[in-house]
């Protein structure tokens, strides 16, 4: 396994980006810095590469990775029926620590796992990540850690957990935020926060006041049996866990 590329130095940064680009094109997985935590990435349109990503983390298809994009306009090629409130969120917080779950374009021939027809999208606020995305196009990216372990906030933490399962490591220094992105579900009706992260729900609502789910305060609670502690998570909960740290 080759050592990480130090992206603080212009020469090794260019070498690292070129090596990472070539690795992605060959269907390998790479580790890249982002503004939240380090991510493990692969070609979003290569089912074999996405499978390698999930295997490297010890994760199954029931926890599909989000997709990082190089610019806002890429979203319309990946998501369908994007609500106006989502575009307002992107205008306010992209690039940045906000992941948005949308309905995926039905015509796309990709396989990210059991997505239930959705895709989680984010544009990161990190120069190395954005440069790589401009070269490769959208990447399936999850947090650079073994499933159930803490997300890596330095490249060495990623190396210690993922080792030789990753072809190229890009070292961008310690993660600026050290916290995962906030996840908003916009795939079915009003906006809902699935996971609070680097951005609070209050910040999101201040920037975009309309379009959120607000339960009726006086609505009667239905008399239903509560699920047991061992009940399986639904698709929204699975998505929040799957993208933890991204």
C-alpha positions as CSV (number, residue, x, y, z in Angstrom):
1,X,0.0,0.0,0.0
2,X,1.4,3.4,-1.0
3,X,1.6,6.1,1.6
4,X,-1.0,8.9,1.6
5,X,-0.5,11.9,-0.7
6,X,0.1,15.1,1.1
7,X,-2.3,17.6,-0.5
8,X,-0.7,20.5,1.3
9,X,2.2,20.5,-1.2
10,X,1.2,21.4,-4.7
11,X,3.3,18.8,-6.4
12,X,2.1,15.8,-4.3
13,X,-1.4,17.2,-4.4
14,X,-1.4,17.0,-8.2
15,X,0.1,13.5,-8.1
16,X,-2.4,12.4,-5.6
17,X,-5.4,13.8,-7.5
18,X,-4.2,12.1,-10.7
19,X,-3.7,8.8,-8.9
20,X,-7.1,9.0,-7.3
21,X,-8.7,9.9,-10.6
22,X,-7.1,6.9,-12.3
23,X,-8.1,4.6,-9.4
24,X,-11.7,5.7,-9.6
25,X,-11.7,5.1,-13.4
26,X,-10.4,1.6,-12.8
27,X,-13.2,0.9,-10.3
28,X,-11.0,1.2,-7.2
29,X,-11.9,3.0,-4.0
30,X,-10.1,6.1,-2.6
31,X,-10.1,8.1,0.6
32,X,-10.6,11.8,0.3
33,X,-10.8,14.7,2.8
34,X,-14.1,16.6,3.1
35,X,-15.3,19.5,5.2
36,X,-17.0,17.2,7.7
37,X,-15.0,14.0,8.0
38,X,-12.9,11.8,5.7
39,X,-14.8,9.9,3.1
40,X,-14.3,6.6,1.2
41,X,-15.3,7.1,-2.4
42,X,-16.0,5.1,-5.6
43,X,-17.5,5.7,-9.0
44,X,-21.2,6.1,-8.4
45,X,-22.1,4.6,-11.8
46,X,-20.0,1.4,-11.3
47,X,-21.9,-1.3,-9.3
48,X,-18.7,-3.2,-8.8
49,X,-16.9,-0.2,-7.4
50,X,-19.8,0.6,-5.0
51,X,-19.7,-3.0,-3.9
52,X,-16.0,-2.6,-3.1
53,X,-16.8,0.5,-1.1
54,X,-19.4,-1.3,1.0
55,X,-17.1,-4.3,1.5
56,X,-14.3,-2.1,2.6
57,X,-16.5,-0.7,5.3
58,X,-18.1,-4.1,6.2
59,X,-21.5,-2.8,5.3
60,X,-24.4,-4.3,3.3
61,X,-26.6,-3.1,0.5
62,X,-29.2,-2.1,3.0
63,X,-27.1,1.0,3.9
64,X,-26.4,2.7,0.5
65,X,-23.8,5.5,0.3
66,X,-24.6,9.1,-0.5
67,X,-23.3,10.8,-3.7
68,X,-21.0,13.8,-3.7
69,X,-21.3,16.2,-6.6
70,X,-18.9,18.8,-8.0
71,X,-21.6,21.5,-8.5
72,X,-25.2,22.3,-7.9
73,X,-26.3,21.9,-11.5
74,X,-25.3,18.2,-11.4
75,X,-28.3,17.5,-9.2
76,X,-30.8,17.8,-12.0
77,X,-29.1,14.9,-13.7
78,X,-29.3,12.7,-10.6
79,X,-32.6,13.7,-8.9
80,X,-36.1,14.2,-10.2
81,X,-38.8,16.6,-9.2
82,X,-36.5,18.7,-6.9
83,X,-38.7,20.9,-4.8
84,X,-38.2,24.7,-4.7
85,X,-37.4,24.5,-0.9
86,X,-34.5,22.1,-1.7
87,X,-33.1,24.5,-4.2
88,X,-33.3,27.2,-1.6
89,X,-31.4,24.9,0.8
90,X,-28.7,24.3,-1.8
91,X,-28.4,28.0,-2.5
92,X,-28.0,28.7,1.2
93,X,-25.7,25.8,2.3
94,X,-23.9,24.3,-0.7
95,X,-21.1,23.7,-0.8
96,X,-21.3,22.6,2.8
97,X,-22.3,20.1,5.4
98,X,-25.8,19.4,4.2
99,X,-26.9,16.1,2.6
100,X,-30.3,16.1,0.9
101,X,-32.3,12.9,0.2
102,X,-34.2,13.3,-3.1
103,X,-36.1,11.0,-5.5
104,X,-33.5,9.6,-7.9
105,X,-33.9,9.9,-11.7
106,X,-35.6,6.7,-12.7
107,X,-33.6,6.5,-15.9
108,X,-30.2,6.2,-14.2
109,X,-28.4,2.9,-14.6
110,X,-26.6,2.7,-11.3
111,X,-26.8,0.5,-8.2
112,X,-26.0,2.2,-4.9
113,X,-27.8,-0.5,-2.9
114,X,-31.3,-0.6,-1.5
115,X,-32.2,3.1,-2.0
116,X,-35.9,2.7,-2.3
117,X,-35.8,5.0,-5.4
118,X,-33.9,7.8,-3.5
119,X,-30.4,9.3,-3.6
120,X,-28.7,11.3,-0.9
121,X,-26.7,14.2,-2.4
122,X,-24.1,16.7,-1.1
123,X,-21.6,19.2,-2.5
124,X,-18.7,19.3,0.0
125,X,-16.9,22.5,0.9
126,X,-13.3,21.2,0.5
127,X,-10.9,22.2,-2.3
128,X,-9.4,18.7,-2.6
129,X,-12.7,16.9,-2.7
130,X,-14.2,19.4,-5.2
131,X,-11.1,19.1,-7.5
132,X,-11.4,15.3,-7.5
133,X,-15.1,15.5,-8.2
134,X,-14.6,17.8,-11.1
135,X,-12.2,15.2,-12.6
136,X,-14.3,12.1,-11.9
137,X,-17.9,13.3,-11.8
138,X,-20.2,12.2,-9.0
139,X,-18.8,9.8,-6.4
140,X,-20.5,7.4,-4.0
141,X,-19.0,8.5,-0.7
142,X,-19.5,7.3,2.8
143,X,-17.5,8.0,6.0
144,X,-14.0,6.5,5.9
145,X,-14.4,4.0,8.7
146,X,-15.3,0.4,9.4
147,X,-19.0,0.0,10.1
148,X,-19.8,0.8,13.7
149,X,-16.4,2.5,14.3
150,X,-15.9,6.3,14.7
151,X,-15.6,8.3,11.4
152,X,-12.0,9.3,10.5
153,X,-11.1,12.9,11.0
154,X,-7.5,12.4,9.9
155,X,-6.1,10.4,7.0
156,X,-4.2,8.2,9.5
157,X,-7.4,7.2,11.2
158,X,-8.7,6.2,7.8
159,X,-5.6,4.2,7.1
160,X,-5.7,2.4,10.4
161,X,-9.3,1.3,9.8
162,X,-9.4,0.6,6.1
163,X,-5.8,-0.3,5.2
164,X,-5.1,-1.9,1.9
165,X,-8.8,-2.1,0.9
166,X,-8.3,1.5,-0.4
167,X,-6.1,2.2,-3.4
168,X,-5.3,5.9,-2.9
169,X,-5.4,8.0,0.3
170,X,-5.5,11.8,-0.1
171,X,-4.3,13.7,3.0
172,X,-6.0,17.1,3.4
173,X,-5.1,17.5,7.1
174,X,-7.5,17.3,10.0
175,X,-11.2,17.6,9.1
176,X,-12.3,21.2,9.5
177,X,-15.6,20.4,11.2
178,X,-15.0,16.9,12.6
179,X,-18.8,16.3,12.6
180,X,-21.0,14.6,10.0
181,X,-23.3,16.4,7.7
182,X,-26.9,17.1,8.5
183,X,-29.3,15.0,6.5
184,X,-32.6,16.4,5.3
185,X,-35.2,14.1,3.6
186,X,-37.0,15.8,0.7
187,X,-38.0,12.6,-1.1
188,X,-41.6,12.4,0.0
189,X,-43.5,15.5,1.0
190,X,-42.4,18.2,3.4
191,X,-38.7,18.5,4.5
192,X,-37.7,16.5,7.5
193,X,-34.3,16.4,9.3
194,X,-33.2,12.7,9.5
195,X,-30.0,13.5,11.3
196,X,-28.7,16.6,13.0
197,X,-25.0,17.2,12.3
198,X,-22.7,20.1,11.6
199,X,-25.8,22.3,10.8
200,X,-28.7,22.6,13.2
201,X,-32.3,22.4,12.2
202,X,-32.7,25.9,13.5
203,X,-30.1,27.2,11.0
204,X,-31.8,25.4,8.2
205,X,-35.3,26.8,9.1
206,X,-34.0,30.3,9.4
207,X,-32.6,30.2,5.9
208,X,-35.6,28.4,4.4
209,X,-38.7,29.0,6.6
210,X,-41.2,27.2,4.3
211,X,-41.6,23.6,3.2
212,X,-40.9,21.8,6.5
213,X,-42.9,19.1,8.2
214,X,-44.7,20.4,11.3
215,X,-46.9,18.0,13.1
216,X,-50.3,19.3,14.3
217,X,-49.9,20.1,18.0
218,X,-53.5,19.2,18.8
219,X,-53.7,16.1,16.6
220,X,-54.8,13.0,18.5
221,X,-52.2,10.3,18.9
222,X,-53.4,7.1,17.3
223,X,-53.6,4.1,19.6
224,X,-51.0,1.8,18.0
225,X,-48.6,-0.8,19.3
226,X,-45.0,0.5,19.7
227,X,-42.3,-1.4,17.9
228,X,-40.0,-3.5,19.9
229,X,-36.3,-2.4,20.5
230,X,-35.2,-5.0,18.0
231,X,-37.5,-3.8,15.2
232,X,-35.7,-3.1,11.9
233,X,-35.1,0.5,10.8
234,X,-37.1,1.9,7.9
235,X,-35.5,3.3,4.8
236,X,-35.1,6.8,6.3
237,X,-33.3,5.5,9.4
238,X,-31.1,3.2,7.2
239,X,-30.1,6.2,5.1
240,X,-29.2,8.3,8.1
241,X,-27.0,5.5,9.4
242,X,-25.5,4.7,6.0
243,X,-24.3,8.3,5.4
244,X,-23.1,8.8,9.0
245,X,-20.0,10.9,8.9
246,X,-20.3,12.0,5.2
